[in-house]
């Protein structure tokens, strides 16, 4: 008796082969679509990278052009060589002027000749006139916070160089114990002198010597010193200081000195000054601890942001891989385990790196191998990833395992389309953020150029 496939209730071999070929073509078609989507996404990322590189090139080119245009504006001084044979000297006190000229005629080629030109010097008559003008300017400069030289109660400002005329200045005091050559007033000596002379002011003089090249001239500048006006508290403190100085003199042989208990009919009490240095250590330590906590929080926030970005970029690959394996006829768990296995094998290759999404898949597979129920493992995977898309994926797989719904593949294909669009949008945003970050260096270079242009111009006009 001849055995028949149809008699056994099964389709014949030819019909089985036809069905297998149809399923195989469908899988190849779906896999081809997935590969097309992946290639399209890679092309989008490549275009975003090219766009970012072009932005950087444009910024560099714009900066170079801007510096090229602005550089001549920074040269506020005249050219070194004028009318072919003339060189202008630096003004008085501005030092030597150095430059290089090209000489023709000495040989067949042009030769470079470095030249150092001394600054301009005053003649005897010019120096005599300029010394008198410098004296008037020095009288104004030395006032400092004082209203006039007839009422000097604050330190004098005694410069050593008069830039407007290119002259050096040397100061000497008639009474160094009263006024130093740097302009400081000894208020204690002044107060004693005023008490001795029974007057409210003291007259003295300062001598200034102007130096211009080989010429110099000395002038005497009389000043009238007065004690600065004091508040009632300052007067009482000064009186107490004198009392303590007197007690120190009287009790200099004693082991200890007793402070006065009364002054001008007022009872006095003393206490040690707080040790602010020790408190400062406590404040600095607390501030450092708080700063470290903020730094830790900021670092964790940045790491979480980086992880979410990696999860977002991994999501489309994960969903695409699931679709391929499910189309090949693998159950959900086997497809899930296959993704984890491929990831672990890929880590052994040189140049590979860990990926957040696949790390979570490997962790869930390991948990299932140790006895965790499949439904719970998928739920923990979604919660651990945290992103809405991953929670949705975990929900789809959980629903399929629980209810046996046949629409999982269709839902995953729709999710894959959405994932590729989100990944493309994320790549575009990342490119825009990097392009925006390039604006800061561009503005910084622009500020440098503006400073290079404006500062020499202001200095040239004496602003």
Beta strands, then each sheet from edge to edge (+ up, - down):
strand 1: 97-103
strand 2: 111-117
strand 3: 161-162
strand 4: 167-173
strand 5: 202-212
strand 6: 215-225
strand 7: 262-263
strand 8: 266-267
sheet 1: 1+ 2-
sheet 2: 3+ 4- 5+ 6-
sheet 3: 7+ 8-
end
